[in-house]
Amino acid sequence: MVETTGGFTSEGLAFEDRTLILPSLTQAEAIEIGEIAKKIGMDRALPIAIEVRLKEWIVFHASLPGSTPDNDAWIARKARVTMATGHSTIFERVLAEEQGIDWYETNGLPEETHAIHGGGLPLNVTGLGFTGILLISGLPQVQDHLLGVEVIAEFLARKGELN
C-alpha cells in the first residue's frame, strides 16, 4: 500500500483520539456537530457530504454543493470501518501502512463495503467511550480527516472544553 496519509503516525492519531473527548453526545449535540461542519463547508465552498451518527443511527446528513452521490457511498464505507474498530479511518490506514499489512485481508472485511480513507472520526464521550461518528467525504482523505478534527475541536471549544 502506498503511503498517502500526510505524515500521520498511529501514535499521533491515537493521541488525537484521546484528546478529542466529548463531555456528552446527545442527539441535539450530534446535530450541532453536523451544523458546525456544514457551516465551515458552506463558508469555504467545500464540495463535501457530512454525516453524524449515534452509532448506526444517522442523525445529521448534508450534501453540500459540489458533492455527489458517490460521497454517500464513501461515507457508508468509512462508517463501517469506524463501527468495526472504534477508531478513525485514517488511524486504521496509517496503522496498516506502518505494519505493512493489507487491512482488508487482516480484518476479513471487504474493500467494497469498508474504506480506510480519512474522514471517519469516532465521537468518544467521557466515561462512555465510542458513542458516535463524524463522517466527511469529498476532499482528499487527509483534508477530510483534518476538517473532522477542526469540527470536533470547534464543538469542544463552544462547550468550554478546549482552548
C-alpha positions as CSV (number, residue, x, y, z in Angstrom):
1,M,0.0,0.0,0.0
2,V,1.4,3.4,-1.0
3,E,1.8,5.9,1.9
4,T,-0.8,8.6,1.3
5,T,-1.5,9.9,4.7
6,G,0.3,13.2,5.0
7,G,2.9,12.1,7.5
8,F,0.5,11.0,10.3
9,T,1.6,8.3,12.7
10,S,-0.7,5.8,14.5
11,E,0.8,7.1,17.8
12,G,-0.1,10.7,17.0
13,L,-3.6,9.7,15.8
14,A,-4.2,7.7,18.9
15,F,-3.2,10.7,21.0
16,E,-5.7,12.8,19.0
17,D,-8.5,10.3,19.8
18,R,-7.6,10.5,23.5
19,T,-7.6,14.3,23.3
20,L,-10.8,14.9,21.4
21,I,-13.2,13.5,24.1
22,L,-16.7,15.0,24.3
23,P,-18.3,15.7,27.7
24,S,-21.6,14.3,26.3
25,L,-23.2,13.4,23.0
26,T,-27.0,13.9,22.8
27,Q,-29.0,13.8,19.6
28,A,-29.1,17.7,19.7
29,E,-25.3,17.8,20.2
30,A,-24.7,15.4,17.3
31,I,-26.8,17.7,15.1
32,E,-24.8,20.7,16.4
33,I,-21.6,19.0,15.3
34,G,-23.1,18.4,11.9
35,E,-24.2,22.1,11.7
36,I,-20.6,23.2,12.6
37,A,-19.3,21.0,9.7
38,K,-22.0,22.3,7.3
39,K,-21.2,26.0,8.2
40,I,-17.4,25.5,7.7
41,G,-18.1,23.7,4.4
42,M,-20.5,26.3,3.1
43,D,-18.2,29.2,4.2
44,R,-15.3,27.6,2.3
45,A,-17.4,26.3,-0.6
46,L,-16.2,22.7,0.0
47,P,-17.8,20.0,-2.2
48,I,-18.5,17.7,0.8
49,A,-21.1,15.4,2.2
50,I,-21.3,15.3,6.0
51,E,-22.9,12.8,8.3
52,V,-23.1,12.5,12.1
53,R,-24.3,9.2,13.7
54,L,-25.1,8.0,17.1
55,K,-23.6,4.5,16.5
56,E,-25.5,3.4,13.4
57,W,-28.3,6.0,13.7
58,I,-27.9,8.8,11.2
59,V,-29.0,12.0,13.0
60,F,-27.5,14.5,10.6
61,H,-26.7,14.5,6.9
62,A,-25.9,17.3,4.5
63,S,-24.7,17.1,0.9
64,L,-23.2,20.5,0.1
65,P,-23.0,21.9,-3.5
66,G,-20.4,20.0,-5.5
67,S,-20.8,16.8,-3.6
68,T,-22.2,13.7,-5.4
69,P,-24.0,10.5,-4.6
70,D,-20.6,8.8,-4.6
71,N,-19.8,10.8,-1.4
72,D,-22.7,9.0,0.4
73,A,-21.2,5.6,-0.7
74,W,-17.8,6.6,0.7
75,I,-19.5,7.8,4.0
76,A,-21.2,4.4,4.4
77,R,-17.9,2.5,3.8
78,K,-16.0,4.8,6.3
79,A,-18.8,4.4,8.9
80,R,-18.4,0.6,8.7
81,V,-14.7,0.9,9.5
82,T,-15.2,3.1,12.5
83,M,-18.1,1.0,13.7
84,A,-16.0,-2.1,13.4
85,T,-12.9,-0.7,15.1
86,G,-13.9,2.4,17.2
87,H,-11.0,4.3,15.6
88,S,-10.7,6.9,12.9
89,T,-10.5,5.6,9.3
90,I,-7.1,7.4,8.9
91,F,-5.8,5.7,12.0
92,E,-6.7,2.3,10.6
93,R,-4.9,3.2,7.3
94,V,-1.8,4.6,8.9
95,L,-1.5,1.6,11.3
96,A,-1.8,-0.8,8.4
97,E,0.8,1.1,6.5
98,E,3.2,1.1,9.5
99,Q,2.7,-2.6,10.0
100,G,2.9,-3.3,6.2
101,I,-0.3,-5.3,6.2
102,D,-3.4,-5.4,4.0
103,W,-6.0,-4.1,6.3
104,Y,-8.9,-5.7,4.5
105,E,-7.3,-9.1,4.4
106,T,-6.2,-8.9,8.0
107,N,-9.6,-7.9,9.3
108,G,-11.6,-10.1,6.9
109,L,-13.6,-7.1,5.7
110,P,-14.1,-6.4,2.0
111,E,-12.9,-3.1,0.4
112,E,-16.2,-2.9,-1.4
113,T,-18.0,-2.2,1.9
114,H,-15.3,-0.7,4.0
115,A,-13.0,2.2,3.4
116,I,-9.8,3.1,5.3
117,H,-9.7,6.6,3.9
118,G,-9.6,9.7,6.1
119,G,-12.9,11.3,7.1
120,G,-14.4,8.9,9.5
121,L,-13.8,10.0,13.1
122,P,-15.2,8.4,16.3
123,L,-17.1,10.6,18.7
124,N,-15.9,9.4,22.1
125,V,-17.6,10.5,25.3
126,T,-16.0,10.8,28.8
127,G,-16.9,7.6,30.7
128,L,-18.8,6.1,27.8
129,G,-16.2,5.7,25.1
130,F,-17.2,5.3,21.4
131,T,-20.7,6.8,21.1
132,G,-21.0,8.2,17.6
133,I,-19.2,9.1,14.3
134,L,-18.5,12.2,12.3
135,L,-18.1,11.5,8.6
136,I,-16.8,13.7,5.9
137,S,-16.3,12.9,2.2
138,G,-15.4,15.0,-0.8
139,L,-11.9,16.2,-0.2
140,P,-8.6,14.3,-0.4
141,Q,-8.5,11.9,2.6
142,V,-6.0,13.9,4.7
143,Q,-8.2,17.0,4.3
144,D,-11.4,15.1,5.1
145,H,-9.7,14.0,8.4
146,L,-8.3,17.4,9.3
147,L,-11.7,19.0,8.7
148,G,-13.3,16.5,11.0
149,V,-10.7,17.3,13.7
150,E,-11.4,21.0,13.2
151,V,-15.1,20.5,13.6
152,I,-14.7,18.4,16.8
153,A,-12.3,21.0,18.2
154,E,-14.7,23.8,17.4
155,F,-17.6,21.9,19.2
156,L,-15.4,21.3,22.2
157,A,-14.3,25.0,22.3
158,R,-18.0,26.0,22.2
159,K,-18.6,23.8,25.2
160,G,-15.6,25.3,27.0
161,E,-13.7,22.0,26.8
162,L,-10.9,23.1,24.6
163,N,-8.7,26.2,24.4
